[in-house]
Each structure stands twice: as C-alpha cells, then as structure tokens.
Amino acid sequence: TNFFRGALQPHPEGASSPNLPPLPDDEPEPGFEVISCVELGQRPTVERAPPVTEEEWNRYVGPEGRLQNVPELKNRIFSGGLSPGLRREAWKFLLGYLSW
C-alpha cells in the first residue's frame, strides 16, 4: 500500500501526463472506479532465496516426525518457494490439511 499511496494522489487541475491513457467519457461498469491517473514508477527490487529442498525440509523434521521451528520454515518457503518434488507434501501443511 505504501507503494501506491503516492501514486494515487490526484493530478493538479489541467495537468496531464503524456504516458497515461485519456480518461473515459462514461463508466463502463457501475460501482467500479477506473483509475487512470496513476504513475507507479519503478518496481522495487526483490531478491528471492533458493527454493526449500527435500534435504532442507528434512532438517526441520524432529525425532518424533513432527516439523519444528515452523515460523522459520514458513519464512523460508515464503522467500524461496518449494522445490517441485516437495510441493505435494508441503502444501498439505500450508493449506491446513495437516497440522504443523
């Protein structure tokens, strides 16, 4: 939301940007607002970590077979995703089908 906050400020009267499409004459869908005065600027750079592998997943499994340090594991999955071979097992936990 902070990224859009400055971009959604209305332009001064009569000011127009050459990169923006012209404003529509009528609203095509009642109840929806067409936002056409937005200049977003450059996208923020995002660095992703490597995906969680089966080997790394197994390091989070404790001696009783339960996953441990779940917040850290969730953060790793968020920042790097899952390797394809692990997705079938991990999504059961992520969707709440199995308890962590």
C-alpha positions as CSV (number, residue, x, y, z in Angstrom):
1,T,0.0,0.0,0.0
2,N,2.9,2.4,0.6
3,F,4.0,1.9,-2.9
4,F,0.6,3.1,-4.3
5,R,-0.1,5.8,-1.7
6,G,1.9,8.5,-3.5
7,A,0.9,7.3,-7.0
8,L,-2.8,7.7,-6.2
9,Q,-2.6,11.4,-5.4
10,P,-4.8,13.3,-7.9
11,H,-3.0,15.4,-10.5
12,P,-3.5,19.2,-10.3
13,E,-6.3,20.6,-12.4
14,G,-5.4,20.6,-16.1
15,A,-2.2,18.6,-15.5
16,S,-1.9,15.6,-17.7
17,S,0.8,13.0,-18.3
18,P,1.6,12.0,-21.9
19,N,2.2,8.4,-20.8
20,L,-1.4,7.9,-19.4
21,P,-4.4,6.9,-21.5
22,P,-7.2,9.5,-21.8
23,L,-9.9,9.5,-19.2
24,P,-13.0,7.5,-20.3
25,D,-16.2,9.5,-21.0
26,D,-18.5,7.2,-19.1
27,E,-18.2,4.5,-16.5
28,P,-18.3,1.1,-18.2
29,E,-19.3,-0.8,-15.0
30,P,-21.4,1.0,-12.4
31,G,-19.9,0.7,-9.0
32,F,-16.3,0.4,-10.2
33,E,-13.8,3.2,-10.4
34,V,-11.4,3.4,-13.3
35,I,-8.1,4.6,-12.1
36,S,-6.3,6.2,-15.0
37,C,-4.1,8.9,-13.3
38,V,-1.6,6.6,-11.7
39,E,2.1,6.6,-12.5
40,L,3.7,3.8,-10.4
41,G,7.3,4.5,-11.1
42,Q,9.9,1.8,-10.9
43,R,9.1,-1.5,-9.2
44,P,11.0,-2.3,-6.1
45,T,13.8,-4.9,-6.5
46,V,13.0,-8.2,-4.9
47,E,15.6,-10.9,-4.2
48,R,14.4,-14.4,-3.8
49,A,16.2,-17.1,-1.9
50,P,16.7,-20.6,-3.4
51,P,13.7,-22.9,-3.0
52,V,13.4,-25.2,0.0
53,T,14.7,-28.7,-1.0
54,E,13.7,-32.1,0.4
55,E,17.0,-32.1,2.3
56,E,16.4,-28.8,4.0
57,W,12.8,-29.8,4.7
58,N,14.0,-33.0,6.5
59,R,16.3,-30.8,8.7
60,Y,13.1,-29.3,10.1
61,V,11.6,-32.7,11.0
62,G,12.2,-33.6,14.6
63,P,12.9,-37.0,16.1
64,E,9.2,-37.7,16.6
65,G,8.5,-36.9,12.9
66,R,6.9,-33.5,13.6
67,L,8.0,-30.3,11.9
68,Q,9.9,-28.0,14.2
69,N,10.7,-24.3,14.1
70,V,7.6,-23.7,11.9
71,P,7.8,-19.9,11.7
72,E,11.3,-20.1,10.3
73,L,10.3,-22.8,7.8
74,K,7.3,-20.7,6.7
75,N,9.6,-17.7,6.2
76,R,11.9,-19.8,4.0
77,I,9.1,-21.1,1.9
78,F,7.7,-17.5,1.5
79,S,11.1,-16.1,0.4
80,G,12.2,-19.0,-1.8
81,G,9.3,-21.3,-2.6
82,L,9.4,-25.1,-2.7
83,S,11.3,-27.5,-4.9
84,P,8.9,-29.4,-7.3
85,G,9.4,-32.7,-5.5
86,L,8.4,-31.3,-2.2
87,R,5.3,-29.4,-3.1
88,R,2.9,-32.4,-2.8
89,E,3.9,-32.9,0.8
90,A,4.4,-29.3,1.9
91,W,1.1,-27.9,0.5
92,K,-0.9,-30.2,2.8
93,F,0.6,-28.2,5.7
94,L,0.4,-24.8,4.1
95,L,-3.3,-25.2,3.3
96,G,-4.1,-26.5,6.8
97,Y,-5.0,-30.1,5.8
98,L,-2.3,-31.4,8.1
99,S,-1.2,-29.7,11.4
100,W,2.3,-28.5,11.5
